[in-house]
Amino acid sequence: MILAVFSQVIRAFWRRFSQRLPPQLADVALVAMTAQDGHADQVMDAVVTCTVRTARPEDLPAILQIYAAERDPNDGSPRAVSDLEQQTWTRMMRSDDLTVYLAEINDQVVGTATLMTMPNLTYNCAPTAFVEAVVVAIDHRRTGIATAIMRRLLSDARSAGCNKIQLLSHKRHATDGAHRLYTSLGFEPEAEGFRLYLQQVPAAVRAAQATQH
Ligand SMILES: CC(C)(COP(=O)(O)OP(=O)(O)OC[C@H]1O[C@@H](n2cnc3c(N)ncnc32)[C@H](O)[C@@H]1OP(=O)(O)O)[C@@H](O)C(=O)NCCC(=O)NCCS
């Protein structure tokens, strides 16, 4: 219990302190984790480091695994990369305007997010940035991973001269923490988002629509 409180205090301190660090140093986030060995009274606390970096071509399987586990938490097994996924990834890796970020703990990928900077003629030709696919592995949530990735991404968008960084987050995320994550980073819910699915409506969106009607 005392250790758990201690780890929370360290985490809160690091969050405040790391905001003042240059981006290169802030890429390394301190993440307070609680590892439990199955006995309620034997909780072992450790402070571990999480590194944020841009993805490399060989990271595709690890990223797909993070996405798969988000769709189905029981889907932990690695699976083959399809031709379409490989072609899409190759295109993504070649694009100068698109960056995929990864968070790693002990060389294991635990989170990801994607940034797109769109060349733009308005706002004095400052590019506009878009964020997509922010996902953290279930076992590593609420430890500051998404915050660490987003801080790096925001810093890179600033360095790229972007005037505005936008993201859409479905209304169902108003209660699961995602909206709090973004507002804690300075995003304002000042715009109304519109979407039109041209192929498939995702299952999670269909489920959210069903509960609204
Ligand atoms: C949303 C998500 C990316 C957050 O990742 P994370 O690494 O757990 O987020 P962080 O630990 O950096 O949390 C930062 C802050 O966001 C808020 N937050 C994040 N998850 C929350 C939750 N489940 N409940 C309430 N607040 C939450 C809190 O304010 C938190 O700060 P705190 O822990 O000091 O209270 C993660 O839950 C996830 O992958 N969800 C599934 C995919 C998804 O919904 N992505 C977003 C789509 S728009």
The ligand as an SDF file (V2000), in Angstrom:
LIG
                    3D

 48 50  0  0  0  0  0  0  0  0999 V2000
   -7.2750    5.8190  -24.2290 C   0  0  0  0  0  0  0  0  0  0  0  0
   -5.9190    5.1450  -24.0060 C   0  0  0  0  0  0  0  0  0  0  0  0
   -5.0630    5.3550  -25.2810 C   0  0  0  0  0  0  0  0  0  0  0  0
   -5.2350    5.8230  -22.8010 C   0  0  0  0  0  0  0  0  0  0  0  0
   -3.9160    5.2840  -22.6950 O   0  0  0  0  0  0  0  0  0  0  0  0
   -3.1460    5.2810  -21.2900 P   0  0  0  0  0  0  0  0  0  0  0  0
   -1.7140    4.9850  -21.5600 O   0  0  0  0  0  0  0  0  0  0  0  0
   -3.8710    4.4120  -20.3460 O   0  0  0  0  0  0  0  0  0  0  0  0
   -3.3230    6.8060  -20.8460 O   0  0  0  0  0  0  0  0  0  0  0  0
   -2.4540    7.5610  -19.7300 P   0  0  0  0  0  0  0  0  0  0  0  0
   -2.0230    6.5840  -18.6890 O   0  0  0  0  0  0  0  0  0  0  0  0
   -1.4110    8.3630  -20.3940 O   0  0  0  0  0  0  0  0  0  0  0  0
   -3.5790    8.4970  -19.0760 O   0  0  0  0  0  0  0  0  0  0  0  0
   -3.4700    9.9110  -19.0620 C   0  0  0  0  0  0  0  0  0  0  0  0
   -4.7340   10.4870  -18.4690 C   0  0  0  0  0  0  0  0  0  0  0  0
   -5.8600   10.2130  -19.3130 O   0  0  0  0  0  0  0  0  0  0  0  0
   -7.0270    9.9340  -18.4860 C   0  0  0  0  0  0  0  0  0  0  0  0
   -7.4070    8.5230  -18.6010 N   0  0  0  0  0  0  0  0  0  0  0  0
   -6.7880    7.5730  -19.3680 C   0  0  0  0  0  0  0  0  0  0  0  0
   -7.4480    6.3950  -19.2550 N   0  0  0  0  0  0  0  0  0  0  0  0
   -8.4970    6.6110  -18.4080 C   0  0  0  0  0  0  0  0  0  0  0  0
   -9.5480    5.7820  -17.9040 C   0  0  0  0  0  0  0  0  0  0  0  0
   -9.6480    4.4880  -18.2410 N   0  0  0  0  0  0  0  0  0  0  0  0
  -10.4370    6.3500  -17.0690 N   0  0  0  0  0  0  0  0  0  0  0  0
  -10.3570    7.6430  -16.7110 C   0  0  0  0  0  0  0  0  0  0  0  0
   -9.3680    8.4870  -17.1540 N   0  0  0  0  0  0  0  0  0  0  0  0
   -8.4600    7.9750  -17.9960 C   0  0  0  0  0  0  0  0  0  0  0  0
   -6.6040   10.2280  -17.0590 C   0  0  0  0  0  0  0  0  0  0  0  0
   -6.8190   11.5980  -16.8280 O   0  0  0  0  0  0  0  0  0  0  0  0
   -5.1090    9.9110  -17.1240 C   0  0  0  0  0  0  0  0  0  0  0  0
   -4.3500   10.5210  -16.1030 O   0  0  0  0  0  0  0  0  0  0  0  0
   -4.2730    9.8050  -14.6410 P   0  0  0  0  0  0  0  0  0  0  0  0
   -3.9450    8.3510  -14.8730 O   0  0  0  0  0  0  0  0  0  0  0  0
   -3.1670   10.5600  -13.9670 O   0  0  0  0  0  0  0  0  0  0  0  0
   -5.6310    9.9910  -14.0160 O   0  0  0  0  0  0  0  0  0  0  0  0
   -6.0790    3.6330  -23.7000 C   0  0  0  0  0  0  0  0  0  0  0  0
   -7.0350    3.4620  -22.6810 O   0  0  0  0  0  0  0  0  0  0  0  0
   -6.5060    2.8020  -24.9020 C   0  0  0  0  0  0  0  0  0  0  0  0
   -5.6660    2.2960  -25.6390 O   0  0  0  0  0  0  0  0  0  0  0  0
   -7.8210    2.6470  -25.0860 N   0  0  0  0  0  0  0  0  0  0  0  0
   -8.3560    1.8280  -26.1930 C   0  0  0  0  0  0  0  0  0  0  0  0
   -8.1630    2.5040  -27.5300 C   0  0  0  0  0  0  0  0  0  0  0  0
   -8.7810    3.8870  -27.5250 C   0  0  0  0  0  0  0  0  0  0  0  0
   -9.8860    4.0780  -27.0490 O   0  0  0  0  0  0  0  0  0  0  0  0
   -8.0310    4.8400  -28.0830 N   0  0  0  0  0  0  0  0  0  0  0  0
   -8.4810    6.2020  -28.1770 C   0  0  0  0  0  0  0  0  0  0  0  0
   -9.3780    6.3450  -29.3210 C   0  0  0  0  0  0  0  0  0  0  0  0
   -9.7530    8.0490  -29.6090 S   0  0  0  0  0  0  0  0  0  0  0  0
  1  2  1  0
  2  3  1  0
  2  4  1  0
  2 36  1  0
  4  5  1  0
  5  6  1  0
  6  7  2  0
  6  8  1  0
  6  9  1  0
  9 10  1  0
 10 11  2  0
 10 12  1  0
 10 13  1  0
 13 14  1  0
 14 15  1  0
 15 16  1  0
 15 30  1  0
 16 17  1  0
 17 18  1  0
 17 28  1  0
 18 19  1  0
 18 27  1  0
 19 20  2  0
 20 21  1  0
 21 22  1  0
 21 27  2  0
 22 23  1  0
 22 24  2  0
 24 25  1  0
 25 26  2  0
 26 27  1  0
 28 29  1  0
 28 30  1  0
 30 31  1  0
 31 32  1  0
 32 33  2  0
 32 34  1  0
 32 35  1  0
 36 37  1  0
 36 38  1  0
 38 39  2  0
 38 40  1  0
 40 41  1  0
 41 42  1  0
 42 43  1  0
 43 44  2  0
 43 45  1  0
 45 46  1  0
 46 47  1  0
 47 48  1  0
M  END
$$$$
